[in-house]
């Protein structure tokens, strides 16, 4: 039986869980006031609407969140790749109507499976091209551009009776470390940080965003704690007049789990001003995940809150305030859903992406078949960078070879280039970090000598320093982006020619 403090803690907890059905422990906790759940790729299947219905049956006010950004990050299409434009593509296009319509389409898809919170858009300004976790998930590297597209996307999402959650406050764009695996520290000049990286969050709050997600990053000028646990950082949101929901990034990430732990992180995040605690994806430990990892992580977070309530390091009033904000958003979304009627709106995602895809370097020669060497970086916990659906959609029925340039010796890489060059079709080098990964660039340079008719498809940030082969710039590791690049290579639509200059 859940006691009073456990029930109070339930009202601010947002766990992930195993499987495509709600486990018994989760249904029990939902009936005892659990705030809701976060869906990850391993929860997604044909029965997802029924799963949502079961969750809402256990708790009609449950918040059901999902990372559905479009482009390189999808959960609803995790098996096949996103068919929605990504943020970098929308930023390059700079068409606010396209961004708003994309937000509306994300909301429509999320509502269709019974969820009600989109963990997006990304409001980070990606000023460090080495950034391993943001990159093309951001609208760009200019705060004004990012701000206007964040607002347009929020409008599209929230007009669809779904909450938007901008992330990752106070800005994860100026780092070359991944907080899933470490604790990034940003030492940027504070005036510049506030001017550039805070601006999109201010714009989102002015636009009435329902939720803001914190980042596990340290800004030394604001203290030694990561933003998620830092009352000074989270207090800035309230100082700006924001009274919406503050949601933590996943507490199972190394930046929290391996420093203060799940329980300590949960209690400290609440004390710092967070309202809803995303516990994380129980599959993240990989083979080390225990059969009941989901329940163990949930109980570790709740136990940490209860212990802090009992020893006085966390006040009951603070948790009650947080739970009230969670309940307020749930009530708002329930009313909005009842008052919203689906309207058929034209949304041509493919046409949006076709307007973005460009060619740098020499003009493309029309190919008849494509043989793909997939040399992208490994996937991360946040982004399925090496998802096979990208290479599959690009190659069609042609040859596909996965090549890990970080570990394969040059002799092996050259053997693969030569072997693919003898196959039917045009060789396509699929890459995602041409300006920051020396091994990827070296592969392209050697391929230009060994197979001069080869082409490059870049699904990462657009190339700043020209490559020696024609390069199709896609700006998203998505199925839709790969299909569009394939159409360009096969000459099925006219692609805009663009010449890049170095610098």
WORALIN-V208986 format. One record per pair of residues at least 4 apart in sequence whose ideal C-beta (glycine too) atoms are under 6 Angstrom apart, sorted by the first residue. I is the first residue (numbers start at 1). J is the second residue. D is the distance in Angstrom with one decimal. If there is no record, write none. Layout:
i:I j:J d:D
i:I j:J d:D
This chain:
i:2 j:6 d:4.5
i:2 j:7 d:5.0
i:2 j:32 d:4.2
i:5 j:306 d:4.8
i:5 j:309 d:5.3
i:6 j:306 d:5.9
i:7 j:32 d:5.5
i:7 j:33 d:5.0
i:8 j:319 d:5.6
i:9 j:302 d:4.8
i:9 j:305 d:4.1
i:9 j:306 d:5.7
i:10 j:29 d:5.9
i:10 j:32 d:5.7
i:10 j:33 d:4.4
i:10 j:34 d:4.5
i:11 j:33 d:5.2
i:11 j:35 d:5.6
i:11 j:323 d:3.5
i:12 j:276 d:5.8
i:12 j:277 d:5.8
i:12 j:322 d:4.8
i:12 j:323 d:5.4
i:13 j:35 d:5.8
i:13 j:277 d:5.5
i:14 j:35 d:5.5
i:14 j:36 d:5.8
i:14 j:38 d:5.5
i:14 j:276 d:5.3
i:14 j:278 d:4.9
i:15 j:279 d:4.3
i:15 j:298 d:4.3
i:16 j:38 d:5.1
i:16 j:40 d:5.4
i:16 j:280 d:5.8
i:16 j:281 d:4.6
i:16 j:282 d:5.5
i:17 j:26 d:5.3
i:17 j:294 d:4.3
i:18 j:282 d:5.8
i:18 j:294 d:5.0
i:20 j:45 d:4.3
i:20 j:47 d:5.7
i:22 j:26 d:5.0
i:22 j:27 d:5.2
i:22 j:54 d:5.0
i:22 j:55 d:5.7
i:25 j:295 d:4.9
i:27 j:58 d:4.7
i:29 j:34 d:4.1
i:30 j:34 d:4.7
i:30 j:58 d:3.7
i:30 j:59 d:4.0
i:31 j:58 d:5.1
i:35 j:63 d:5.8
i:35 j:326 d:5.0
i:36 j:62 d:3.9
i:36 j:63 d:3.6
i:36 j:64 d:5.5
i:37 j:64 d:5.8
i:38 j:65 d:4.7
i:38 j:278 d:5.8
i:39 j:43 d:4.6
i:39 j:66 d:4.4
i:39 j:75 d:5.9
i:40 j:75 d:6.0
i:40 j:281 d:4.4
i:41 j:75 d:5.1
i:41 j:78 d:3.4
i:42 j:283 d:5.4
i:44 j:48 d:5.7
i:44 j:75 d:5.9
i:44 j:76 d:6.0
i:47 j:51 d:5.8
i:48 j:113 d:4.4
i:49 j:113 d:5.3
i:49 j:114 d:5.1
i:52 j:64 d:5.8
i:52 j:113 d:6.0
i:52 j:114 d:2.5
i:55 j:62 d:5.2
i:56 j:60 d:5.5
i:56 j:62 d:5.7
i:61 j:330 d:4.0
i:63 j:117 d:5.4
i:63 j:330 d:5.7
i:64 j:115 d:4.1
i:64 j:116 d:5.6
i:65 j:117 d:3.8
i:65 j:119 d:5.5
i:66 j:75 d:5.2
i:66 j:115 d:5.0
i:67 j:73 d:5.9
i:67 j:75 d:5.3
i:67 j:119 d:4.6
i:68 j:75 d:5.9
i:68 j:76 d:5.7
i:68 j:106 d:5.5
i:68 j:110 d:5.8
i:68 j:118 d:5.6
i:69 j:73 d:4.1
i:69 j:120 d:4.4
i:70 j:82 d:5.5
i:70 j:84 d:3.5
i:70 j:85 d:5.6
i:70 j:86 d:5.1
i:71 j:82 d:5.9
i:71 j:86 d:1.5
i:71 j:476 d:3.8
i:71 j:478 d:5.3
i:72 j:86 d:5.6
i:72 j:136 d:5.6
i:72 j:383 d:5.3
i:72 j:476 d:5.3
i:72 j:477 d:4.4
i:73 j:137 d:6.0
i:73 j:383 d:5.9
i:74 j:78 d:5.8
i:74 j:82 d:3.9
i:76 j:109 d:5.9
i:77 j:81 d:6.0
i:77 j:82 d:5.2
i:80 j:389 d:5.2
i:80 j:479 d:5.7
i:81 j:389 d:3.7
i:81 j:478 d:5.2
i:81 j:479 d:3.0
i:82 j:478 d:4.2
i:83 j:349 d:5.9
i:83 j:479 d:6.0
i:83 j:480 d:4.6
i:84 j:349 d:5.6
i:85 j:89 d:4.7
i:85 j:90 d:5.5
i:85 j:102 d:5.4
i:85 j:349 d:5.8
i:85 j:352 d:4.8
i:85 j:353 d:5.5
i:86 j:136 d:5.8
i:86 j:476 d:3.7
i:87 j:122 d:5.6
i:87 j:137 d:5.7
i:87 j:138 d:5.8
i:87 j:139 d:4.7
i:88 j:136 d:3.8
i:88 j:475 d:4.3
i:89 j:356 d:4.5
i:89 j:475 d:4.9
i:89 j:476 d:5.4
i:90 j:99 d:4.7
i:90 j:149 d:5.8
i:91 j:139 d:3.5
i:91 j:140 d:3.9
i:91 j:145 d:5.8
i:91 j:149 d:5.8
i:92 j:356 d:5.2
i:92 j:475 d:6.0
i:93 j:98 d:5.8
i:93 j:355 d:5.7
i:93 j:356 d:5.1
i:96 j:152 d:4.4
i:98 j:352 d:5.1
i:99 j:149 d:4.7
i:99 j:152 d:4.0
i:99 j:153 d:5.1
i:100 j:152 d:4.4
i:100 j:155 d:5.3
i:100 j:156 d:4.1
i:101 j:347 d:5.5
i:103 j:153 d:3.9
i:103 j:156 d:2.5
i:103 j:157 d:4.3
i:104 j:156 d:3.9
i:104 j:160 d:5.5
i:105 j:347 d:4.8
i:106 j:118 d:5.5
i:106 j:157 d:6.0
i:107 j:157 d:4.6
i:107 j:160 d:2.9
i:107 j:162 d:4.1
i:108 j:160 d:5.9
i:110 j:115 d:4.7
i:110 j:118 d:5.5
i:110 j:162 d:5.4
i:111 j:162 d:5.8
i:116 j:162 d:5.5
i:116 j:333 d:4.9
i:117 j:163 d:4.5
i:118 j:157 d:5.2
i:118 j:162 d:5.7
i:118 j:164 d:5.6
i:119 j:165 d:5.1
i:121 j:150 d:5.4
i:121 j:153 d:4.2
i:122 j:137 d:4.7
i:122 j:138 d:5.4
i:122 j:167 d:5.9
i:123 j:150 d:4.8
i:123 j:166 d:4.2
i:123 j:200 d:4.0
i:123 j:201 d:5.5
i:123 j:204 d:5.8
i:124 j:134 d:5.0
i:124 j:138 d:4.9
i:124 j:171 d:5.5
i:124 j:172 d:4.7
i:124 j:173 d:3.9
i:125 j:143 d:5.1
i:125 j:146 d:5.1
i:125 j:173 d:4.4
i:125 j:196 d:5.5
i:125 j:197 d:5.4
i:126 j:131 d:5.6
i:126 j:134 d:5.0
i:126 j:138 d:3.8
i:126 j:141 d:5.3
i:126 j:173 d:4.5
i:127 j:141 d:5.1
i:127 j:173 d:5.3
i:127 j:174 d:4.8
i:128 j:174 d:5.1
i:128 j:176 d:5.5
i:129 j:435 d:5.8
i:129 j:436 d:5.5
i:129 j:461 d:5.8
i:130 j:176 d:3.9
i:130 j:436 d:4.7
i:131 j:135 d:5.4
i:132 j:178 d:4.8
i:133 j:178 d:4.5
i:133 j:382 d:5.3
i:134 j:138 d:5.1
i:134 j:172 d:5.6
i:134 j:173 d:5.6
i:135 j:461 d:5.8
i:136 j:475 d:5.3
i:136 j:476 d:5.6
i:138 j:173 d:6.0
i:139 j:146 d:4.5
i:139 j:149 d:4.3
i:140 j:145 d:4.8
i:140 j:146 d:5.7
i:143 j:147 d:6.0
i:143 j:196 d:4.7
i:143 j:199 d:4.2
i:146 j:150 d:6.0
i:146 j:200 d:4.6
i:147 j:199 d:5.5
i:147 j:200 d:4.5
i:147 j:203 d:3.9
i:150 j:200 d:4.9
i:150 j:204 d:5.4
i:151 j:203 d:5.4
i:151 j:207 d:4.5
i:154 j:158 d:5.8
i:154 j:164 d:4.6
i:154 j:207 d:5.3
i:154 j:209 d:5.2
i:157 j:162 d:5.4
i:157 j:164 d:4.1
i:158 j:164 d:5.4
i:161 j:336 d:3.8
i:161 j:337 d:4.7
i:161 j:340 d:4.0
i:163 j:210 d:3.8
i:163 j:211 d:5.6
i:164 j:209 d:5.5
i:164 j:210 d:5.9
i:165 j:211 d:3.8
i:165 j:213 d:5.2
i:165 j:247 d:5.8
i:166 j:204 d:4.4
i:166 j:209 d:5.4
i:166 j:212 d:5.5
i:167 j:213 d:3.6
i:168 j:172 d:4.2
i:168 j:213 d:5.7
i:168 j:215 d:3.5
i:168 j:249 d:5.9
i:169 j:201 d:5.4
i:169 j:212 d:5.1
i:169 j:214 d:5.4
i:170 j:198 d:5.9
i:170 j:227 d:5.7
i:170 j:233 d:5.8
i:171 j:197 d:3.0
i:172 j:215 d:4.7
i:172 j:217 d:6.0
i:174 j:186 d:5.5
i:174 j:188 d:5.2
i:175 j:184 d:4.1
i:175 j:186 d:5.8
i:177 j:182 d:5.1
i:177 j:184 d:4.0
i:179 j:184 d:5.5
i:179 j:216 d:4.0
i:179 j:253 d:5.7
i:179 j:255 d:4.3
i:180 j:253 d:4.9
i:180 j:381 d:4.3
i:181 j:254 d:5.0
i:183 j:255 d:4.3
i:184 j:217 d:4.8
i:185 j:218 d:4.5
i:186 j:217 d:5.8
i:186 j:219 d:5.2
i:188 j:192 d:5.6
i:188 j:193 d:4.7
i:190 j:221 d:4.6
i:192 j:196 d:5.8
i:193 j:197 d:5.2
i:194 j:198 d:5.1
i:204 j:209 d:4.2
i:205 j:240 d:5.7
i:205 j:242 d:4.7
i:210 j:244 d:5.5
i:210 j:329 d:5.9
i:211 j:244 d:5.9
i:211 j:245 d:4.2
i:211 j:247 d:5.3
i:212 j:246 d:5.6
i:213 j:247 d:4.8
i:213 j:249 d:5.7
i:214 j:227 d:5.3
i:214 j:228 d:4.2
i:214 j:248 d:5.2
i:214 j:249 d:5.7
i:215 j:227 d:5.1
i:216 j:226 d:4.6
i:216 j:228 d:5.3
i:216 j:249 d:5.7
i:216 j:253 d:5.8
i:216 j:255 d:3.5
i:216 j:256 d:5.9
i:217 j:227 d:5.7
i:218 j:226 d:5.4
i:222 j:232 d:5.2
i:222 j:233 d:5.4
i:223 j:230 d:5.4
i:223 j:232 d:5.7
i:225 j:229 d:4.5
i:225 j:230 d:4.2
i:226 j:255 d:5.8
i:227 j:233 d:4.3
i:228 j:248 d:5.0
i:228 j:269 d:5.3
i:229 j:268 d:4.4
i:229 j:269 d:5.6
i:229 j:272 d:5.2
i:230 j:272 d:5.7
i:231 j:235 d:5.5
i:231 j:272 d:4.4
i:231 j:273 d:5.7
i:234 j:246 d:5.9
i:234 j:272 d:5.1
i:234 j:273 d:3.7
i:237 j:242 d:4.5
i:245 j:275 d:5.1
i:245 j:276 d:5.8
i:245 j:325 d:5.3
i:245 j:329 d:5.3
i:246 j:274 d:4.9
i:246 j:275 d:5.0
i:247 j:276 d:4.6
i:247 j:278 d:6.0
i:248 j:269 d:5.0
i:248 j:274 d:5.0
i:248 j:277 d:5.1
i:248 j:278 d:5.4
i:250 j:278 d:5.0
i:250 j:280 d:3.5
i:251 j:256 d:4.9
i:251 j:262 d:5.4
i:251 j:265 d:4.7
i:251 j:279 d:5.5
i:251 j:280 d:6.0
i:252 j:257 d:5.3
i:252 j:280 d:3.1
i:252 j:284 d:5.8
i:254 j:258 d:4.7
i:256 j:265 d:4.0
i:257 j:262 d:5.9
i:260 j:264 d:3.7
i:260 j:265 d:5.0
i:262 j:300 d:4.3
i:262 j:301 d:5.0
i:263 j:300 d:5.0
i:263 j:303 d:5.4
i:263 j:304 d:2.3
i:264 j:268 d:5.9
i:264 j:304 d:5.7
i:265 j:269 d:5.9
i:266 j:277 d:5.2
i:266 j:301 d:4.1
i:266 j:304 d:4.6
i:266 j:305 d:5.2
i:267 j:304 d:4.8
i:267 j:305 d:5.4
i:267 j:308 d:3.6
i:267 j:314 d:5.1
i:269 j:274 d:4.1
i:269 j:277 d:5.9
i:270 j:274 d:5.8
i:270 j:314 d:5.9
i:270 j:319 d:6.0
i:271 j:314 d:5.2
i:275 j:322 d:4.0
i:275 j:325 d:4.6
i:276 j:326 d:5.4
i:279 j:297 d:5.3
i:279 j:298 d:5.9
i:279 j:301 d:5.2
i:282 j:293 d:4.1
i:282 j:294 d:3.9
i:282 j:297 d:5.9
i:283 j:289 d:5.9
i:284 j:381 d:5.7
i:285 j:289 d:4.2
i:289 j:293 d:4.4
i:292 j:296 d:5.6
i:299 j:303 d:5.8
i:308 j:313 d:4.7
i:308 j:314 d:3.6
i:309 j:314 d:5.4
i:336 j:340 d:5.8
i:349 j:480 d:6.0
i:353 j:480 d:5.5
i:353 j:484 d:4.8
i:354 j:484 d:5.8
i:354 j:493 d:6.0
i:357 j:474 d:5.8
i:357 j:484 d:5.1
i:357 j:488 d:5.9
i:357 j:495 d:5.8
i:358 j:473 d:5.0
i:358 j:496 d:4.8
i:358 j:498 d:4.2
i:359 j:364 d:5.7
i:359 j:470 d:6.0
i:359 j:472 d:5.6
i:359 j:495 d:5.5
i:359 j:497 d:5.4
i:360 j:471 d:4.8
i:360 j:498 d:5.5
i:360 j:500 d:4.5
i:361 j:470 d:4.6
i:361 j:471 d:5.2
i:362 j:470 d:4.6
i:364 j:470 d:5.3
i:366 j:491 d:3.6
i:367 j:426 d:3.8
i:367 j:489 d:5.0
i:367 j:490 d:5.9
i:369 j:398 d:4.8
i:369 j:424 d:5.2
i:369 j:425 d:3.1
i:370 j:395 d:5.4
i:370 j:398 d:4.8
i:370 j:425 d:5.2
i:370 j:426 d:5.8
i:370 j:428 d:5.1
i:371 j:398 d:5.2
i:371 j:399 d:3.9
i:371 j:420 d:4.9
i:371 j:423 d:4.6
i:371 j:425 d:4.5
i:371 j:427 d:5.4
i:372 j:391 d:5.0
i:372 j:394 d:5.3
i:372 j:395 d:4.2
i:372 j:400 d:5.0
i:372 j:428 d:4.8
i:372 j:430 d:5.5
i:373 j:401 d:5.2
i:373 j:403 d:5.4
i:373 j:420 d:5.6
i:373 j:429 d:5.3
i:374 j:391 d:4.2
i:374 j:402 d:5.0
i:374 j:430 d:4.6
i:375 j:403 d:4.9
i:375 j:405 d:5.0
i:375 j:431 d:5.4
i:375 j:440 d:5.8
i:375 j:443 d:5.6
i:376 j:385 d:5.6
i:376 j:386 d:5.3
i:376 j:432 d:4.5
i:377 j:385 d:5.3
i:378 j:386 d:5.6
i:379 j:384 d:4.8
i:379 j:385 d:4.8
i:379 j:386 d:4.6
i:388 j:392 d:5.6
i:389 j:393 d:6.0
i:389 j:479 d:5.1
i:390 j:477 d:5.2
i:390 j:482 d:4.7
i:391 j:395 d:5.9
i:391 j:400 d:4.9
i:391 j:430 d:5.9
i:393 j:479 d:4.8
i:393 j:482 d:3.8
i:393 j:483 d:5.1
i:394 j:482 d:4.3
i:394 j:486 d:5.3
i:395 j:400 d:4.6
i:398 j:425 d:5.0
i:399 j:423 d:4.7
i:401 j:416 d:5.8
i:403 j:408 d:6.0
i:403 j:416 d:5.4
i:404 j:408 d:5.5
i:405 j:439 d:4.0
i:405 j:440 d:5.9
i:405 j:443 d:5.4
i:408 j:412 d:4.4
i:408 j:413 d:5.4
i:413 j:443 d:5.8
i:417 j:447 d:5.1
i:417 j:450 d:5.1
i:420 j:427 d:5.2
i:421 j:427 d:5.5
i:421 j:451 d:4.2
i:427 j:451 d:5.1
i:427 j:454 d:3.9
i:428 j:455 d:5.6
i:428 j:457 d:5.6
i:429 j:444 d:5.7
i:429 j:447 d:5.8
i:429 j:456 d:4.8
i:430 j:457 d:5.2
i:431 j:440 d:4.7
i:431 j:458 d:5.5
i:432 j:459 d:5.0
i:432 j:460 d:3.5
i:433 j:437 d:3.7
i:433 j:440 d:5.6
i:433 j:460 d:5.2
i:434 j:440 d:5.9
i:434 j:441 d:5.6
i:434 j:458 d:5.7
i:434 j:463 d:4.8
i:435 j:464 d:5.2
i:435 j:465 d:5.7
i:438 j:442 d:6.0
i:444 j:456 d:5.8
i:444 j:467 d:5.2
i:445 j:468 d:5.9
i:447 j:451 d:5.5
i:447 j:454 d:5.0
i:448 j:468 d:4.0
i:448 j:469 d:5.1
i:454 j:469 d:5.6
i:455 j:469 d:5.8
i:455 j:470 d:4.9
i:456 j:467 d:5.7
i:456 j:469 d:5.1
i:456 j:471 d:4.2
i:457 j:472 d:4.8
i:457 j:485 d:4.8
i:458 j:463 d:5.8
i:458 j:471 d:5.6
i:458 j:473 d:5.5
i:459 j:474 d:4.7
i:459 j:477 d:4.3
i:462 j:473 d:4.9
i:463 j:467 d:6.0
i:463 j:471 d:5.8
i:463 j:500 d:5.9
i:465 j:502 d:5.1
i:466 j:500 d:5.2
i:467 j:471 d:5.2
i:472 j:485 d:4.8
i:472 j:488 d:5.6
i:474 j:481 d:4.2
i:474 j:485 d:5.3
i:476 j:481 d:4.2
i:487 j:492 d:4.1
i:487 j:493 d:5.4
i:488 j:495 d:4.2
